[in-house]
Amino acid sequence: MWFAVKTKPSCVYGAKHLFDTIKRSRYLPLELKHVIDPVIQSNGYFGHPENMLLTMLTDERKFIRELAVRRIIKIRNQMDLHTEVRAFILPKFNFDAEDYCDLLQTWQEFPLTEPPLLKQLSEDDLQEIVNDYSNYLVITEIMQFPCHTQAVERAV
């Protein structure tokens, strides 16, 4: 995983790194899974819906980008109703997921908020990203944010 993070250090790969960690841990004996699953659950910040949506928006599969845009637009339409400060609470992960998009057990039951990095994008900008995200300037700017810090790297 260290090499995966080193080769793709951007925050847009965070949910994929988390999913890869979970997927690789499924081969461990059951007694070790009982130890590491709670650790992954409590430290899996890239499994938060905001981070999942960021990763989904930059996915190479167009239908995943479309799903992310639909969810972001839905969140924006519902955000007018919420005026309180959002709470960053980690959802329960589906450790048997087949894809990183399925890590969340339920998208419907969890209070969704828009990724702060995408707030400056209009709905038209989001639709352009669906059509061709690789040439979009804002995505290139977002990709400069790391998914780790040097302090974390030292600890590893």
C-alpha positions, 0 to 999 in steps of 0.5 A: 500500500505504501507503494500505491500511495507513493505512485498515486499520492493525490486525494482523489485516489484516497477511497481507492487506496482504502478499498485496496487495503480492505481487499488485501486484508480479506486474505488474512486469517479470521482472528487477524481480521477481527483485529484489523477491521475495527482499525480500518473502520475507525481510521478509514477517513477516505471512506467518508461520502465526501471523499468517495464522491471526489474519487468517483468524480475522477473515476475512469468509468463514465457511469461512475462519474455520472453517478457522482454528479447526480449525487452531488447535485442532489446534495446541493438541492438538499443543502438549502434545508441544512444550516447547521455545521456538518459533522464528519462521521464515518459510516460503517464500511462494507468489508465484502464490497466488490468495488470502492463505490460499494464500500458504504453499506447505505448511501441513503441512510447517511447524511450526505454533504458536498465535498468542500473541494467541489463547491466552486464548480457549477452544475455545468462544470460537473457535467463537463467533468463527466464528459471528459475529466482528464482535461478539466483544469479544476480536477488537475488542481484538486489532484495536487492535494495529497492523500497523506502527509509526510508525518504519516509517511514517517510513521509508516 
